[in-house]
């Protein structure tokens, strides 16, 4: 399907959004359902049994389905997309990022504000903890600044800490070169509806990203409530947007390490900045670990969360880099040259 823009017919938009917002179908099921329908009204007429029969699969749950309600909500989403100038990229759109399309669970539909032409790269994902040390803040900004100057787009999740610093570093590169030229921009992947910003305090940062020629991306339509699971789902998109992910700082259990896991599962490169192993980062990590140990003892967190740490990745061969220039060098090196452990792939064997 071609790039969906606001000038396209309501029927096309409505059908796409109506299918996209069905929560009990996975990516491949949505693809198949969309290909077998010719109008949003035809979806309204389908019962749960009809949908599963059309998909030739067994119903494994008791999902709620009301076709009329679904169409009503899709119409509201169409209105908001047109009002706010939100662009929609279906999985087969030429501007849908190829790197993201190749992951195991790609978004069926992307909502974009800003310059969607950035999504195809070149991109580098920069992630890290919200509890960033002073050295970590400087490292995130410096790495992103140099990446943007080199023409690479910086992808992150607009969260506090490392994400915000990475976005800011790329923005600083733009402000230092207001003509733009060949410099990269920054892409923020949201864990919320495309017409919102989470956390709210980063709303100004999001506005600067758009003003600088960057973009905001979400798999959630306007008006969609933010749920806790959205944050982990967002991490797979951050990892999937780039061929490499750089972790600035990440104590035990950090969401940044979940992003690193996603990246490795998709065969992408993962690097750790040397600041992650500095004294300040180690102090923060120990505090976080002490809290996780108490939570684990009380049954509030899993053993995996407690034990997932940067050292685990290093033992498996993840390279350590000191800055963007070193990162570029590391990309060309043979696996294992910067580690005494086995190659990265053994994390998932």
C-alpha positions in Angstrom: 0.0 0.0 0.0 1.3 3.4 -0.9 2.2 6.1 1.6 -1.0 7.2 3.3 -1.4 10.9 3.5 -4.2 13.2 4.6 -5.4 13.7 1.1 -6.3 10.1 0.6 -9.9 9.0 0.9 -11.6 8.5 4.2 -12.4 5.0 3.1 -8.8 4.0 2.7 -7.8 5.6 6.0 -10.8 4.2 7.8 -10.2 0.6 6.7 -6.5 0.8 7.5 -7.1 2.3 11.0 -10.0 0.0 11.7 -7.8 -3.0 11.1 -4.8 -1.5 12.9 -6.7 -0.9 16.1 -7.8 -4.5 16.6 -5.8 -5.5 19.7 -6.3 -9.2 19.6 -4.7 -9.7 16.1 -1.0 -9.9 15.5 1.0 -8.3 12.7 0.5 -11.1 10.1 -3.2 -11.5 11.0 -3.8 -7.8 10.4 -2.0 -8.0 7.1 -4.2 -10.9 6.0 -7.4 -9.3 7.2 -6.7 -6.0 5.4 -6.1 -7.8 2.1 -9.4 -9.6 2.4 -11.6 -6.6 3.1 -12.7 -3.9 0.6 -14.2 -1.3 2.9 -14.5 -0.4 6.6 -18.2 -1.3 6.5 -17.3 -4.8 5.5 -15.3 -5.1 8.7 -18.2 -3.8 10.8 -20.3 -6.7 9.5 -17.8 -9.3 10.7 -18.3 -11.2 13.9 -15.4 -12.6 16.0 -16.1 -16.0 14.5 -16.2 -14.5 11.0 -12.8 -12.7 11.5 -11.1 -15.9 12.7 -12.7 -17.9 9.9 -11.4 -15.4 7.4 -8.0 -15.7 8.9 -8.2 -19.5 8.9 -7.0 -19.7 12.5 -8.5 -20.8 15.8 -9.8 -18.4 18.3 -7.5 -18.7 21.4 -9.1 -16.1 23.6 -12.4 -14.3 24.2 -11.6 -10.9 22.9 -14.2 -8.0 23.0 -15.3 -7.0 19.6 -17.9 -4.4 18.5 -17.5 -3.5 14.8 -19.6 -0.4 15.1 -17.6 0.9 18.1 -14.3 0.1 16.3 -15.4 2.1 13.2 -16.5 5.1 15.4 -13.1 5.2 17.0 -11.3 4.9 13.7 -13.3 7.9 12.4 -12.2 9.9 15.4 -8.6 8.9 14.6 -8.9 9.9 11.0 -10.2 13.3 12.1 -7.3 13.8 14.5 -4.7 12.7 11.9 -6.1 15.2 9.4 -6.4 18.0 12.0 -2.8 17.6 13.3 -1.2 16.7 10.0 -0.1 13.3 11.2 1.2 11.0 8.5 0.5 7.2 8.4 2.9 4.6 7.1 1.6 1.1 6.6 4.1 -1.7 6.7 4.4 -1.9 2.9 4.8 1.9 2.4 8.1 2.8 0.6 8.9 5.2 3.4 8.4 2.6 6.2 11.9 2.0 7.5 13.3 -1.3 6.0 15.3 -2.0 9.1 12.2 -1.9 11.2 10.2 -4.0 8.7 12.7 -6.8 9.2 12.2 -7.3 12.9 10.2 -10.2 14.3 7.3 -8.0 15.4 7.2 -4.9 13.3 4.4 -2.3 13.9 1.6 -2.8 11.5 1.2 1.0 11.2 3.4 3.9 12.1 2.1 7.4 13.0 4.6 10.2 12.2 4.8 13.9 13.0 7.6 15.7 11.3 10.0 14.5 8.6 9.2 10.9 7.8 12.0 10.8 5.2 14.5 10.4 8.1 13.2 7.0 9.1 15.2 5.1 6.5 18.4 6.2 8.0 21.3 6.2 8.4 20.3 5.9 12.0 22.0 5.0 15.3 20.0 4.2 18.4 21.2 5.7 21.7 19.7 4.5 25.0 20.4 4.5 28.7 19.1 4.9 32.2 16.9 7.7 33.4 19.3 7.9 36.5 22.2 9.2 34.5 25.4 10.4 36.0 26.9 13.8 35.1 29.5 12.0 33.0 26.8 9.9 31.4 24.9 13.1 30.4 27.9 14.5 28.7 28.7 11.2 27.0 25.2 10.9 25.6 25.1 14.5 24.3 28.6 14.3 22.8 28.0 11.0 21.1 24.7 12.2 19.6 26.3 15.5 18.6 29.1 13.9 16.7 26.7 11.4 15.1 24.5 14.1 13.8 27.4 16.2 12.5 28.5 13.0 10.6 25.0 12.9 8.9 23.6 10.1 11.1 20.1 10.4 12.6 19.9 9.7 16.4 17.0 7.5 17.5 15.9 7.4 21.1 12.8 7.2 23.2 12.3 10.7 24.6 12.5 9.4 28.2 14.3 11.2 31.0 18.1 10.8 31.3 20.0 9.3 28.4 17.2 9.6 25.9 16.7 13.3 26.5 20.4 13.9 26.4 20.9 12.1 23.1 18.1 14.0 21.5 19.5 17.3 22.9 23.0 16.4 21.5 21.6 16.0 18.0 19.6 19.2 18.4 22.8 21.1 19.5 24.4 19.9 16.3 21.6 21.4 14.3 21.6 24.7 16.2 25.3 25.0 15.7 24.7 24.5 12.0 21.3 26.1 11.4 21.5 25.7 7.6 21.2 22.0 8.2 23.3 20.8 5.3 24.1 17.1 5.5 23.8 16.8 9.3 21.6 14.3 10.8 18.5 14.9 12.9 16.9 13.1 15.8 13.9 10.7 15.9 11.9 10.2 19.0 9.9 6.9 19.4 7.0 7.5 21.7 5.4 5.0 24.1 2.1 6.9 23.9 -0.4 8.2 21.3 1.2 10.3 18.6 -0.7 13.4 19.7 0.8 13.2 23.2 4.2 13.4 24.8 5.3 11.1 27.7 6.8 12.3 29.9 4.9 15.5 29.7 7.9 17.5 30.9 9.7 16.6 27.6 7.0 18.3 25.6 9.3 21.3 24.9 12.0 18.9 23.7 9.6 17.2 21.4 8.6 20.6 19.9 12.3 21.4 19.3 12.8 18.0 17.6 10.0 18.9 15.1 11.2 22.5 14.6 14.7 21.2 13.8 13.4 18.9 11.0 13.4 15.7 13.1 10.3 13.6 13.7 8.2 11.9 16.3 7.1 8.3 15.7 4.5 6.1 17.4 2.6 2.9 16.7 -0.4 4.3 18.7 -3.1 6.4 17.1 -4.3 9.7 18.4 -6.3 9.4 21.6 -4.9 5.9 22.6 -4.5 5.6 26.4 -0.9 5.0 27.5 -0.4 1.6 29.1 2.6 0.2 31.0 3.4 -2.4 28.4 3.8 0.3 25.8 7.2 1.2 27.2 8.7 -2.2 26.4 7.0 -2.3 23.1 8.5 1.1 22.3 12.0 -0.3 23.0 11.7 -2.9 20.2 11.1 0.0 17.8 14.0 2.0 19.0 16.3 -1.1 18.5 14.6 -2.0 15.2 15.1 1.4 13.6 18.9 1.1 13.5 21.6 -1.4 12.6 23.4 -0.5 15.9 22.4 0.4 19.4 24.7 2.3 21.8 24.0 2.0 25.6 25.4 5.0 27.5 24.7 3.9 31.1 22.4 1.1 32.3 22.2 -0.3 35.9 20.7 -3.7 36.6 17.2 -4.1 35.3 17.3 -0.9 33.2 14.9 -0.7 30.2 17.9 0.2 28.1 19.1 -3.4 28.5 15.8 -4.6 27.3 16.4 -2.5 24.2 19.8 -4.1 23.9 18.2 -7.5 24.2 15.8 -6.7 21.3 18.7 -5.5 19.2 20.7 -8.6 19.6 17.7 -10.8 19.0 17.4 -9.1 15.6 21.0 -9.6 14.8 21.9 -5.9 15.3 25.1 -4.6 16.8 25.1 -3.5 20.5 27.9 -1.3 22.0 28.4 0.1 25.5 29.9 3.5 26.1 32.9 3.3 28.5 31.2 5.8 30.8 28.8 2.9 31.8 31.7 1.4 33.8 33.0 4.6 35.4 32.9 5.2 39.2 29.7 7.4 39.0 27.8 4.8 37.0 29.0 2.0 39.3 27.7 3.9 42.3 24.3 4.4 40.8 24.2 0.8 39.7 25.0 -0.5 43.2 22.1 1.6 44.6 19.7 0.3 42.0 20.9 -3.3 42.5 20.4 -3.1 46.3 16.8 -2.0 45.7 16.2 -4.7 43.2 17.5 -7.3 45.6 14.9 -6.2 48.1 12.2 -6.2 45.5 13.2 -9.7 44.3 13.2 -11.0 47.9 9.6 -9.6 48.2 8.6 -11.2 44.9 8.1 -7.8 43.2 10.6 -8.3 40.4 11.9 -11.3 38.4 15.3 -12.9 38.7 16.0 -11.8 35.1 15.5 -8.2 35.9 17.8 -8.5 38.9 20.6 -10.2 37.0 20.3 -8.3 33.7 23.3 -6.0 33.7 25.9 -4.5 31.3 28.6 -7.1 32.5 26.4 -9.9 31.1 26.6 -8.3 27.6 30.4 -7.7 27.9 31.0 -11.4 28.8 29.1 -12.3 25.7 31.3 -10.0 23.5 29.6 -6.6 23.4 32.3 -4.0 22.5 33.0 -1.0 24.6 33.5 2.4 22.8 34.7 5.7 24.1 33.0 8.1 21.6 31.3 8.3 18.2 34.6 8.2 16.3 35.6 5.0 18.2 32.1 3.6 17.5 32.7 4.0 13.8 36.0 2.2 14.0 34.4 -0.6 16.1 31.7 -1.1 13.4 34.5 -2.3 11.1 36.2 -4.6 13.5 35.9 -8.4 13.7 33.6 -9.6 16.5 35.3 -10.2 19.8 38.2 -7.9 19.3 37.2 -5.7 22.2 36.1 -8.5 24.6 37.5 -11.7 26.0 34.1 -13.3 26.0 32.3 -15.3 23.3 30.5 -13.5 20.5 27.3 -11.6 21.0 25.1 -14.3 19.4 25.7 -16.7 22.3 23.4 -14.6 24.4 20.5 -16.2 22.6 21.7 -19.7 21.8 
